[in-house]
């Protein structure tokens, strides 16, 4: 342990993501854009060369068994291959998006044998390729329905702390609030509601915030997001801004 020295930006993001759910959106955004490596079966090529892959290109990839299932190992750098494979082997380097698209519906393991890696299920691979990994939880339409708002008895600090660390990295997020919402016509029980004041790309912020929440939420825990604006007069926005204190508020010019 302690011997993994990152050799590229993707590996630096991988290290951050391993210990902090708030850093995982950046890792997932970067994964399709960076070069990845896979080991090929058969005789090692005599020299390094470039080829253009087509559907007809024969490409047999090495697989390993983990917990009774076959996985294709992928690597974030050539150094990760040489660290776990004694003999010289052939490998293919491809842009992450192209490789993951090629390996859709396959279980993958990133950097097996290294200090930092990740298991990628078929579902995760497909979600990264089609972008649905960032799809936020759908917020039900509450138009015309009675909404009961309040504060939870058991404050979900596992959620607010992870989101706070994430929001610090997002300059467009000005403030974030937490409430408990109960819609009698829809809900069986109250659920967490996060209100975010954003001066910028709301969709991107809520997509990545939703991913952070999914990484830390407890089983069965429901979290919805709502955009709030300064001076809101609607029921939810007014309650969050007037009756609660933000669990995150961006500092201006480094002052406090």
C-alpha positions, 0 to 999 in steps of 0.5 A: 500500500502507499506505492500508487503514484498517479501518472496522469489526470485520470489517476489523480481523479481516481484517487480523489474519488476513492475516498470522497463521493463528492469527487466522483462526478469529476471522475465519471466525467473524465473517464470517457475522455481519457486514454484507457488500456486493455490487455490482448490475448495472443502473441505480443506485437513486435513493435508498437503501432496504430490500427483502426478498429472496425466491427470486423477487427479481431480483438481478443481481450484477456479476462479474469475471474472475480467472485465467480464472474468474468471481468475484463481488466482495463487500466488507466496507464501502461504502468498499471499493466506492468505492475501486475503482469510479469511477462511482456504482453500486448495491449491496446490503448483507446479513448475511454468513450470508444473502449467503454462503448466497445465493452458495453454489457460487460463487467470490467475491473479497473487496475486489478492488483493496484492500490486504486481501482474500481469494479464497473458493472455492466449497468455502470458501463452502459450508464457512463456510455449513454450519460444516464449515470448523471440522470437525477432522480425524477421529482414528481409534479406537485402542482396543485397538491398539498405539500407539508414542509419541515425539518427532519428529526434525524438530520442527514449529515451524510448527505449534507457533508458530501454535498457541501464538499461537492458544492465547494468545487462548483462556482455557480452554486451560491447556496443550498438548503435542506428540508423534509417534504411530505406530499400526502397524495404521493408520498408514503412518508416524508423525504429529504428535499435539497434546494439549490441556488444556482447562477449557471447550468442548473442541469449539470449541477443537479445531475452531478449532485444526484450522483453524489447523493446516490453514492452516500444515501442509505437504502430506501432513502429518497432525495429530491432536488429543487431550484431556488431563486433569491426572493422566491414566493412559491411555497417550497422556495420561500420556506427554504430561504425564510425558515431554514439556514443554508447548509452551504453558502458560497463565501464572497472574495474569500471573506467570512 
